[in-house]
Amino acid sequence: MAATSGRFKNDLVRLGERARVARVAAGLTQQQVADALEMHRVTFNRFEAGENDLPSSKLLALAEVLRVNPSALFDEPTADLRGSDS
């Protein structure tokens, strides 16, 4: 397995953290999100921890499950992750 570059790893960690904040704000468990994305909870846990990335199709589905705009998973501030019903 190739080593992950420092910047890419940092981006994965930030993306996973933002997903975790949005998940918690939505009142969902890792298992609920993993089930909705049709993946194992451990795989989703590793994504939130910044250890794994997700395909873009899963990122779009994740935003739908969390009811946030997909760009909110990448942009600052984390206040955008409180959910969007608009």
Steps between C-alpha positions, in 0.01 A plus 500: 500500500637838402563757771240773523636849441483735799259746342265230371499338845419835663216552253363153582514573871317833454237342276443217747474744790249715315296189416506399868381846610217490246406144599482588868302817422256287299460267798621195306727217606789372293300180445198691367715695255697192395177310436364788289826502299496119472838457664639347817500714813875441541561640152299810584677531834834497319373770265402722794842436653670614178644156432291423187350710225162451334412496131331818380169315458509408870588859595192625319286234668657591836399864454143387425487275808637779719272758332783739423618657179789288364725808495446536876709186550795679340452867587542684828349575750356195675186699585384409146480139617212548739265388221307668226130457448482767232 
